Amino acid sequence: MTSLMSESKSLFRTIMRLHRVKLDPQMRSLGDTYARKEFRLHAKPQVQEAHRQMFLREWRAYVDMVSSQATVTGQELSDEQKSKLNDQQKVQLDSLEKSAKALGGQ
């Protein structure tokens, strides 16, 4: 468990660095807020180990994707990915989408 928490902190710091380098200020603010919230939620002791492993795997994939892009662009979630979201995550995704669209319209 301690090594996972260490890995989680290291991964979080990597994400924050990537956001600083790769994202424009508006998207960075949105991305940083989202990452902080997600990492806090998954650092709780009651999170099942399988979920924590999946969480870290997906964020590592995010780091790989953002690192490989010259210009960071988002991508739509597949229907399969959307079907795996719980109700709270769907609401959060909808809120994130609305915030991103509002930033883009400024």
C-alpha positions, 0 to 999 in steps of 0.5 A, a space after each residue: 500500500 505504501 508503494 502505491 501511495 508513493 507511486 500515486 504521489 509521483 504520478 500526480 506530480 508528473 501530471 502537474 508538471 505536464 499540465 504546466 508545460 503542455 496546457 494553456 492557462 485555462 485548460 491547465 486550471 481545469 485539468 489541475 482542479 480535476 486531477 487534484 479532486 480525482 487523486 484525493 478521492 482515490 487516496 482514501 483507504 476505503 478505495 478497493 485495491 483493484 479500483 486504485 490499480 485501474 485508476 493509476 493505470 488510466 492516469 499513466 496512459 493519460 501521461 503517455 498520451 499528453 507527453 507524446 502530443 506536440 499540441 494537446 488535444 482532447 478526444 471523445 470517450 468511446 461508448 464503452 468507456 461511457 458505459 463504465 461510468 457510474 452516475 456520479 462520474 457521468 454528472 462530473 463528466 457533464 460538468 467538466 464538458 460544460 466548463 470546457 465549452 465555457 472556457 472555449 467560448 471566451 
